Amino acid sequence: MTGSRTPKSSNGRVAVYCLAIVGTMIGASYAAVPLYDLFCRVTGYGGTTQRADTAADTIVDRKVTIRFDANVARGLGWNFAAETGSVTVKLGETAMIAYRAQNSGQSTSVGTSTFNVTPPQAGAYFNKLECFCFTEQALAAGEAVDMPVQFFISPDAVEDPTMDSVTTITLSYTFFPVDDPKSVARAGSADRDLTNTEPAPL
């Protein structure tokens, strides 16, 4: 009969459609991670902080206290702590503190850190000018390093009702072991200035 579709032809079209859908899903899954990362960095979702190239051009009188938290995951024999427990700054005011890591093991090891801030809505306004996060750091046995963090809280936070009750923000870092280090950034890298020191207790 003219215009009729054979079962073989219909099955072929269904197979093509299914393959197209599967291909689209696979492509979307590969794109999901970088797109989610971009989304977090733009919106501050989940406590993701922002990266700034210049300091804020406005400072307002409202103050907020920044607490500094330090953690080390299992498998990395390091001591890790902030040089100070907290600082209080005005919105838009630039501040700098340092974390110190020391390898308490018997051999060289490599670590890398992740971070977040709480409460999560503060992430959109927490701007880092200098940071050691996501960079592989190698420490010889007993070696210590001071790692600066320079930041400011955007004055735009005063316009956000969800920030009205926020008086304290916690910046938290966690160092993880790197089993297969690809590259190790040392002092003088483009986006940080780590100061290696002789072994010293934390």
C-alpha positions as CSV (number, residue, x, y, z in Angstrom):
1,M,0.0,0.0,0.0
2,T,1.3,3.4,-0.9
3,G,2.6,5.5,2.0
4,S,2.5,2.7,4.5
5,R,5.5,2.2,6.8
6,T,7.1,-1.2,7.3
7,P,7.9,-2.4,10.8
8,K,11.6,-2.4,9.8
9,S,11.5,1.3,8.8
10,S,9.7,2.3,12.0
11,N,12.1,0.3,14.2
12,G,15.0,2.0,12.5
13,R,13.6,5.5,13.2
14,V,13.0,4.6,16.9
15,A,16.6,3.4,17.2
16,V,17.9,6.6,15.7
17,Y,15.8,8.7,18.1
18,C,17.0,6.6,21.1
19,L,20.6,7.0,20.1
20,A,20.2,10.8,19.7
21,I,18.6,11.0,23.2
22,V,21.4,8.9,24.8
23,G,24.0,11.1,23.0
24,T,22.3,14.2,24.3
25,M,22.2,12.9,27.8
26,I,25.9,11.9,27.8
27,G,26.9,15.3,26.4
28,A,24.8,17.0,29.1
29,S,26.4,14.9,31.9
30,Y,29.9,16.0,30.8
31,A,28.8,19.6,30.6
32,A,27.0,19.5,33.9
33,V,30.2,19.8,36.1
34,P,31.7,22.9,34.5
35,L,28.4,24.5,34.1
36,Y,27.5,23.9,37.7
37,D,30.9,25.2,38.8
38,L,30.3,28.3,36.7
39,F,26.8,28.7,38.2
40,C,28.1,28.5,41.7
41,R,30.9,31.0,41.1
42,V,28.5,33.5,39.5
43,T,25.7,33.2,42.1
44,G,27.6,32.1,45.2
45,Y,25.3,29.1,45.5
46,G,26.3,26.6,48.2
47,G,28.8,29.1,49.8
48,T,31.0,29.4,46.8
49,T,33.1,32.6,47.1
50,Q,33.9,35.0,44.2
51,R,37.2,36.0,42.7
52,A,38.0,39.7,42.3
53,D,40.9,41.4,40.5
54,T,40.6,44.7,42.3
55,A,39.5,45.9,45.8
56,A,36.1,47.3,46.4
57,D,35.8,51.0,45.5
58,T,33.3,51.7,48.4
59,I,33.5,50.9,52.1
60,V,30.3,51.1,54.2
61,D,30.0,51.3,58.0
62,R,28.3,48.0,58.5
63,K,30.6,45.4,60.0
64,V,30.8,41.6,59.8
65,T,33.0,39.2,61.7
66,I,34.9,36.6,59.6
67,R,35.8,33.3,61.3
68,F,38.5,31.1,59.9
69,D,38.2,27.3,60.0
70,A,40.8,24.7,59.0
71,N,40.5,21.0,58.4
72,V,42.7,18.1,57.1
73,A,41.2,15.1,55.5
74,R,42.3,11.5,56.4
75,G,45.4,10.4,54.6
76,L,47.3,13.7,54.8
77,G,49.6,14.0,57.7
78,W,49.6,17.8,58.0
79,N,48.9,20.3,60.7
80,F,46.8,23.1,59.4
81,A,45.4,26.2,61.1
82,A,44.7,29.9,60.6
83,E,47.0,32.4,62.2
84,T,44.0,34.1,63.8
85,G,40.6,32.9,64.8
86,S,38.6,35.8,63.4
87,V,38.7,39.4,62.1
88,T,36.0,42.1,62.0
89,V,35.8,44.2,58.9
90,K,33.6,46.8,57.3
91,L,31.8,45.8,54.0
92,G,34.2,46.7,51.2
93,E,37.2,46.8,53.4
94,T,40.2,44.6,52.3
95,A,41.7,42.3,54.8
96,M,44.5,39.7,54.8
97,I,45.2,36.8,57.0
98,A,47.3,33.6,56.6
99,Y,46.8,29.9,57.1
100,R,49.8,27.8,58.0
101,A,50.3,24.2,56.9
102,Q,53.1,21.9,58.2
103,N,53.9,18.4,57.1
104,S,54.2,16.3,60.3
105,G,54.9,13.1,58.3
106,Q,58.2,11.4,57.5
107,S,58.2,12.0,53.8
108,T,57.2,14.6,51.2
109,S,53.4,14.8,50.6
110,V,51.2,16.9,48.4
111,G,47.9,18.4,49.3
112,T,45.2,20.6,47.8
113,S,42.4,22.5,49.4
114,T,38.7,23.2,48.9
115,F,36.7,25.9,50.6
116,N,33.3,27.3,51.3
117,V,31.7,30.0,53.4
118,T,28.7,29.9,55.7
119,P,26.0,31.0,55.7
120,P,25.6,30.0,52.0
121,Q,24.1,33.3,50.9
122,A,27.3,35.1,51.9
123,G,29.2,33.4,49.1
124,A,27.9,35.8,46.5
125,Y,29.5,38.7,48.5
126,F,32.7,37.1,49.7
127,N,35.4,38.2,47.2
128,K,39.0,36.8,47.2
129,L,41.8,38.8,45.9
130,E,44.4,36.2,46.8
131,C,43.9,32.5,47.7
132,F,45.7,29.2,47.8
133,C,42.7,27.0,47.1
134,F,42.6,24.3,44.4
135,T,46.4,24.6,44.0
136,E,48.6,21.5,44.7
137,Q,51.1,22.2,47.4
138,A,54.1,19.9,48.2
139,L,55.7,19.9,51.6
140,A,58.8,18.0,52.6
141,A,58.9,16.2,55.9
142,G,58.7,18.8,58.7
143,E,58.3,21.7,56.2
144,A,55.9,24.5,56.9
145,V,54.3,27.1,54.6
146,D,52.3,30.3,55.3
147,M,49.4,30.8,52.8
148,P,47.8,34.2,52.6
149,V,44.2,34.9,51.9
150,Q,43.2,38.5,50.9
151,F,39.5,39.2,50.7
152,F,36.7,41.7,51.1
153,I,32.9,41.5,51.6
154,S,31.1,43.3,48.9
155,P,29.3,46.4,50.0
156,D,26.4,45.3,47.8
157,A,25.5,43.0,50.6
158,V,23.6,45.8,52.3
159,E,21.0,45.7,49.4
160,D,20.3,42.0,50.0
161,P,17.5,41.3,52.6
162,T,18.9,37.8,53.1
163,M,22.1,39.3,54.5
164,D,20.4,41.6,57.0
165,S,20.8,39.1,59.9
166,V,24.3,38.0,58.9
167,T,26.8,39.3,61.4
168,T,29.3,36.4,61.2
169,I,30.7,34.6,58.2
170,T,32.9,31.4,58.4
171,L,35.5,30.8,55.8
172,S,36.4,27.1,55.9
173,Y,39.3,25.3,54.2
174,T,39.9,21.5,54.0
175,F,43.2,20.1,52.7
176,F,43.0,16.7,50.9
177,P,45.9,14.4,49.9
178,V,46.9,14.3,46.2
179,D,47.9,10.8,45.3
180,D,48.9,11.6,41.7
181,P,50.1,15.2,41.7
182,K,50.1,16.8,38.3
183,S,51.8,20.1,39.1
184,V,52.9,21.9,42.3
185,A,52.7,25.7,42.5
186,R,55.4,27.2,44.7
187,A,56.1,30.7,45.9
188,G,55.8,33.4,43.2
189,S,52.9,31.8,41.3
190,A,50.5,34.1,39.4
191,D,47.6,34.1,41.8
192,R,49.2,33.6,45.2
193,D,52.3,34.3,47.2
194,L,53.1,31.4,49.6
195,T,56.0,31.9,52.0
196,N,57.9,28.7,52.7
197,T,59.5,28.6,56.1
198,E,61.7,26.4,58.2
199,P,59.9,23.6,60.1
200,A,58.1,25.2,63.0
201,P,55.3,24.1,65.3
202,L,51.8,25.4,64.6
